[in-house]
Amino acid sequence: MTTKIPPRVANTLLNALKGGVVPRTGLGYITVGRKEEIDALLHDVDTISVGGASFRFIVGKFGAGKSFLLQTIRNYAMERGFVVIDADLSPERRFVGSKGEGLATYRELMKNLSTHASPDGGALGLLLSKWISALKTDVMAENTISADDDSLNRLVEIKIHKTIDELETAVHGFDFAKVISLYWKATVNEDDETKSKTLKWLRGEYSTKTEAKHELGVGVIINDSNWYDYVKLMSLFVIKAGYKGTLMIVDELVNLYKIPHTITRQYNFEKILTMYNDIMQGKAHYLGVIMGGTPESIADTRRGIFSYEALKSRLESSRFSDGVTRDLLSPIITLKPLVPEEMYFLIQKLEHIHGQVYKYEPQLSSEDLQFFIKKEYSRVGSGTLITPREMIRDFIEILNIMLQNPNKTVKNILQSDSFAYAASTENNEEIQDNFKGFEL
């Protein structure tokens, strides 16, 4: 446990975990378990990089590590040269809606567009600049000319037209290509105003066709019904800019489950079906889609995704599934709980980070860490209710108490009245099965 973490990253990790949210950076320092799931998703990433496409659902209850896994894959993808767009669904952000909720999701995806060089989002302008730089580099190499050569811009424009011709064959490709061309011309002319307008269009921020026509000469805008087509176009375009592909991550499917109106839910599930069919039928390229949701948001046959028969028939487990053997090649990956050994190594990492942030040497023994884990797993109802999020927050709280009260120990904190809710169920055979071979 001697890995030195950059101070800013260590602080971000600790603050996020204390607050019960998933940090967007530094996840590699605390990742434990999930190797099988990560390997399966990285295989998808490899498929996308050669022109394929993939669609997955990650299913886990609140706090089980679903969002953590999504963010981990997000970081892995960026390290491998992918563009990542991600968004959490909410009452204001869905796949379709009567008040522009689908477009709101697209705008959030574009706002969060990230690359390895710009991991915190807002990378759309950077992506376009990289595309132009890559074109210039290619043209100079192909024609053995320098950056000062008068013919460079003319040759680059020829190459751009070839790129645009390839995009125009896709749905809505003509207008997308026209906006990309306008960005190039604005770059050559050092016209920052037009560059800003093209980015505005690509982010889906024009509210009327009239406004877009007046400012850019483009009679089409990105809206609630066509936004997914532009995600597919973007996935083709980023390849031209030198990236390996696009990964779209959408979390909090539970917000579709919560929609009170059946028809509205069905329209949203129909949009998911459209995306799923596109990808499985080979109509999308260089694009991966991962969606995260709770078990209810997927499997509930009254309000969940399985209430839409066309999706249920495609996604439900086969008759060979016995509930124990896992098929990580299926569209749905259901997260297993972390085992005590994995939690042990996780809290060990957390103590190291806590010590680095507050400048002390970790003092807890192996027995202390095991005692904490056994107490957590011995709570009433822990077999179905305990999650990594709860355990992490409890452990950080204990570290905080011990930092401010040096006379306290893990055992007397956990055995105090304030932790009495963690009533022991040590005689429960199911709980005890978790700890077979756990002594470290």
Secondary structure as the mmCIF struct_conf table of DSSP 4:
data_model
#
loop_
_struct_conf.conf_type_id
_struct_conf.id
_struct_conf.beg_label_comp_id
_struct_conf.beg_label_asym_id
_struct_conf.beg_label_seq_id
_struct_conf.end_label_comp_id
_struct_conf.end_label_asym_id
_struct_conf.end_label_seq_id
HELX_RH_AL_P HELX_RH_AL_P1 PRO A 7 LYS A 18
TURN_TY1_P TURN_TY1_P1 GLY A 19 GLY A 20
BEND BEND1 ARG A 24 THR A 25
HELX_RH_3T_P HELX_RH_3T_P1 LEU A 27 TYR A 29
TURN_TY1_P TURN_TY1_P2 ILE A 30 ILE A 30
BEND BEND2 GLY A 33 GLY A 33
HELX_RH_AL_P HELX_RH_AL_P2 LYS A 35 SER A 49
TURN_TY1_P TURN_TY1_P3 VAL A 50 GLY A 51
STRN STRN1 ALA A 53 VAL A 59
TURN_TY1_P TURN_TY1_P4 PHE A 62 GLY A 63
BEND BEND3 ALA A 64 GLY A 65
HELX_RH_AL_P HELX_RH_AL_P3 LYS A 66 GLU A 79
TURN_TY1_P TURN_TY1_P5 ARG A 80 GLY A 81
STRN STRN2 VAL A 83 ASP A 88
STRN STRN3 SER A 90 SER A 90
TURN_TY1_P TURN_TY1_P6 PRO A 91 GLU A 92
STRN STRN4 ARG A 93 ARG A 93
BEND BEND4 PHE A 95 VAL A 96
TURN_TY1_P TURN_TY1_P7 SER A 98 LYS A 99
BEND BEND5 GLY A 100 GLY A 100
HELX_RH_AL_P HELX_RH_AL_P4 GLU A 101 LYS A 111
TURN_TY1_P TURN_TY1_P8 ASN A 112 ASN A 112
STRN STRN5 SER A 114 THR A 115
TURN_TY1_P TURN_TY1_P9 HIS A 116 ALA A 117
STRN STRN6 SER A 118 SER A 118
TURN_TY1_P TURN_TY1_P10 PRO A 119 ASP A 120
BEND BEND6 GLY A 121 GLY A 121
HELX_RH_AL_P HELX_RH_AL_P5 LEU A 124 ASN A 143
TURN_TY1_P TURN_TY1_P11 THR A 144 THR A 144
TURN_TY1_P TURN_TY1_P12 ALA A 147 ASP A 148
TURN_TY1_P TURN_TY1_P13 ASP A 150 SER A 151
HELX_RH_AL_P HELX_RH_AL_P6 LEU A 152 GLU A 168
TURN_TY1_P TURN_TY1_P14 THR A 169 THR A 169
BEND BEND7 ALA A 170 ALA A 170
TURN_TY1_P TURN_TY1_P15 VAL A 171 HIS A 172
HELX_RH_AL_P HELX_RH_AL_P7 GLY A 173 VAL A 188
TURN_TY1_P TURN_TY1_P16 ASN A 189 GLU A 190
HELX_RH_AL_P HELX_RH_AL_P8 ASP A 192 LEU A 202
TURN_TY1_P TURN_TY1_P17 ARG A 203 GLY A 204
HELX_RH_AL_P HELX_RH_AL_P9 LYS A 209 LEU A 216
BEND BEND8 GLY A 217 GLY A 217
TURN_TY1_P TURN_TY1_P18 ASP A 224 ASN A 226
HELX_RH_AL_P HELX_RH_AL_P10 TRP A 227 LYS A 240
TURN_TY1_P TURN_TY1_P19 ALA A 241 GLY A 242
STRN STRN7 THR A 246 ASP A 251
TURN_TY1_P TURN_TY1_P20 LEU A 253 LEU A 253
HELX_RH_AL_P HELX_RH_AL_P11 VAL A 254 TYR A 257
TURN_TY1_P TURN_TY1_P21 LYS A 258 LYS A 258
BEND BEND9 PRO A 260 PRO A 260
HELX_RH_AL_P HELX_RH_AL_P12 THR A 262 MET A 280
TURN_TY1_P TURN_TY1_P22 GLN A 281 GLY A 282
BEND BEND10 TYR A 286 TYR A 286
STRN STRN8 LEU A 287 GLY A 293
HELX_RH_AL_P HELX_RH_AL_P13 PRO A 295 ALA A 299
TURN_TY1_P TURN_TY1_P23 THR A 301 ARG A 303
BEND BEND11 GLY A 304 GLY A 304
HELX_RH_3T_P HELX_RH_3T_P2 ILE A 305 SER A 307
BEND BEND12 TYR A 308 TYR A 308
HELX_RH_AL_P HELX_RH_AL_P14 GLU A 309 LEU A 315
BEND BEND13 GLU A 316 GLU A 316
HELX_LH_PP_P HELX_LH_PP_P1 SER A 317 SER A 318
TURN_TY1_P TURN_TY1_P24 ARG A 319 PHE A 320
BEND BEND14 GLY A 323 THR A 325
TURN_TY1_P TURN_TY1_P25 LEU A 328 LEU A 329
BEND BEND15 SER A 330 PRO A 331
STRN STRN9 ILE A 332 THR A 334
HELX_LH_PP_P HELX_LH_PP_P2 LEU A 335 VAL A 339
HELX_RH_AL_P HELX_RH_AL_P15 PRO A 340 TYR A 358
TURN_TY1_P TURN_TY1_P26 LYS A 359 LYS A 359
HELX_RH_AL_P HELX_RH_AL_P16 SER A 366 TYR A 377
TURN_TY1_P TURN_TY1_P27 SER A 378 SER A 378
BEND BEND16 ARG A 379 ARG A 379
TURN_TY1_P TURN_TY1_P28 VAL A 380 GLY A 381
HELX_RH_AL_P HELX_RH_AL_P17 SER A 382 LEU A 385
HELX_RH_AL_P HELX_RH_AL_P18 PRO A 388 GLN A 404
TURN_TY1_P TURN_TY1_P29 PRO A 406 ASN A 407
HELX_RH_AL_P HELX_RH_AL_P19 VAL A 410 LEU A 414
TURN_TY1_P TURN_TY1_P30 GLN A 415 GLN A 415
BEND BEND17 SER A 416 SER A 416
HELX_RH_3T_P HELX_RH_3T_P3 ASP A 417 PHE A 419
TURN_TY1_P TURN_TY1_P31 ALA A 420 TYR A 421
BEND BEND18 ALA A 422 ALA A 422
TURN_TY1_P TURN_TY1_P32 GLU A 426 ASN A 427
HELX_RH_AL_P HELX_RH_AL_P20 GLU A 429 ASP A 433
TURN_TY1_P TURN_TY1_P33 ASN A 434 GLY A 437
#
